[in-house]
Amino acid sequence: MLAGIDIGGTKTAFALGERQGDEIAASWRRATEPTQDASADLLRMADDVRTLLEEAGLAPGELEAVGVSAAGPLDPGQGVLLEPPNLPWHRAPVVGVLSQALGCPVFLDNDANAAALAEWLYGAGRGTRHMVYLTMSTGVGAGLVLDGRIHRGVACSAGEVGHVPVVWDGEPCSCGMRGCLEAYVGGAAWTRRLVEHTPPSSRVAALTPAGATPRPEQVVLAAREGDAFALSELARFNDYLARGIVQVAFTLAPELVVLGTIPTAAGEALCLDPVREQVHARLWPVIGDGLRIEASGLGESLPDYAGLSVAREGLARS
Ligand SMILES: [Zn+2]
């Protein structure tokens, strides 16, 4: 039996699953509630895994491996999460603490790689050899499956597609550079733009809960109702997203690009079809003809599979 832990800034997902097959044997989610003490937080997560095993009627000795997915730069050799952007941890010894507490191998990977693995092993990417997973949640990141394995690059930093410039000297980005893809299609950047530009008369404003700021979710809802501002915002999003995908496609020639978060929520007519059209118009046929662009196959259940995928890949590698 494998266990997966997906550590998010607000929620942590735990899941048990077999090494083969795609059934989740047990799962649960709770608020992450991180403290300054990463080791104590990790020990609490080990307790969660033990509880889940117990609930599934399994002995602790039946656990073969644990996979952990988390945002941020990590040291894969040391199994340490360095400076996670959404947690108050500094050099969190994830692998050391969990492997000692649970008595089995523990594998750690970043959330983009884990999501790519999850889509590849359980979701939209099954059966492909060359697949890119692109997420546009707070930031923009990619996980690359090339020739049937995750490509990590120097310092595990491959896939930073969010910081490919799509406009030279364009909008400022959270990374300190300008014109990055993330500054146009990242959830945080788009939310900042919506706060500034949403007309009070638009459906986006009407659909935003009182006291909250407008977010991409409301743009998607308002666009479904035909709101002009929402449609123009989505058209802008699709345009920049297509620029990013074209760069990825010319560089890697994948069979499939899986789009998580906003495009999955917006769906075919509002996002995927216009993006496909723009991307294919810019690509050479030899690359474009072999490329599919699809929404996430796992959607909301992705966190349940992210950690399990890291465990499966780690075992296959070791
Ligand atoms: Zn950037």
Boltz pocket constraint, residues with backbone or C-beta under 6 A from the ligand:
constraints:
  - pocket:
      binder: B
      contacts: [[A, 162], [A, 163], [A, 173], [A, 174], [A, 175], [A, 176], [A, 177], [A, 178], [A, 180], [A, 182], [A, 183]]
      max_distance: 6.0
